[in-house]
Amino acid sequence: MATDPATTQRKLAHIHLGVDGGAEKFFVRLSRALAKRGVEQIAFIRHDRPWRDELAEHCEVHELKFSRSHFKRHFIRWGIARDIRNFGAKTTLGWMSPASKWLPKPGPDMRTFLRLGDFPDGFHTYGNVEDLIGNTPEIVRQAVEAGWPADRAHMISNFVDPLPDSLQPVSRAEFDTPEDAAVLIALGRFVERKRFDLIIRALAQLPETVHAWLIGDGELQEDMQRLARDLGVENRTHFLGWQRDPSPFLSAADILVCPSDEEPLGNVVLEGWNADLPVVATASQGPGWLIEHGKTGLLSACGDADGLAGSIYLLVSNESEKTTLTVNARTTLAERFTIEAISNQYLQQFGLQH
């Protein structure tokens, strides 16, 4: 199908194979923000994604069954390229490495980008990738160090949506948490690198008035529950499961904790700032870049439960320190991580700005 060049200027295609997590949330946020800027979009995703209907509110959605078969992959990729061409987009953005093998072939009428929210582990499927976009300087640095051309590697970070004025915090009573408790909140998968065990070990060193809400699920959840029992903090450690929208929980908490050993960005840091929570984190790659220690949050060494407990205790016992960190973090969020600023960077990179 022939397309009018005038209609292709503000069109973008996405390929996203993810399930449900921080990367998927940002995908929906960014595509919505670009739609509000007048960019028409088409997205190719797997069947039955929980965010499919939300995405479809502003984006044409094609649900596909992606195949590992080399023979079938050829036809699926050809079908994607055909649909993109018929849609009229001349730019395609793949999300994370698994999407790289489905990108159309770049050429005079097609630019291809791959957006990375994690560290690259090789480029063997990147044959159709022209440019990489990493959401932290460290991701870009590691890609270039691994051999990716520096002039084709770009850094654009994330944003979070402002919380609605109508947002109602969850009731602490529903989760067996006293109203006067100091509530720590952490979000993520219960996997080794997220180090939820550090929060539990820190909690054992903190006053009885401190409780922890752990939001997420994963293979190590039973191990974490056992650790809480062993350390005698089972009644203060609350496992709240995976929450698609953690905003009401953030609004009801007091301190956000990010204890990861490896965290490429730490979108939860932005979410904590957005909810006016002071942030305590270990100095993994992303939080170490986002947070200015003592100004916009508190950092301690990775794997150091004592250091994490010390940072938390400082905030629990010093309301003035909490206020200072929160005010400074809100300023940083407004200056560097707004919807407008990040959207403008993507539009400029894609050549879709007015």
Beta strands, then each sheet from edge to edge (+ up, - down):
strand 1: 11-16
strand 2: 40-46
strand 3: 60-64
strand 4: 91-95
strand 5: 111-116
strand 6: 131-134
strand 7: 153-155
strand 8: 182-187
strand 9: 210-215
strand 10: 237-239
strand 11: 255-258
strand 12: 279-282
strand 13: 298-300
sheet 1: 3+ 2+ 1+ 4+ 5+ 6+ 7+
sheet 2: 10+ 9+ 8+ 11+ 12+ 13+
end
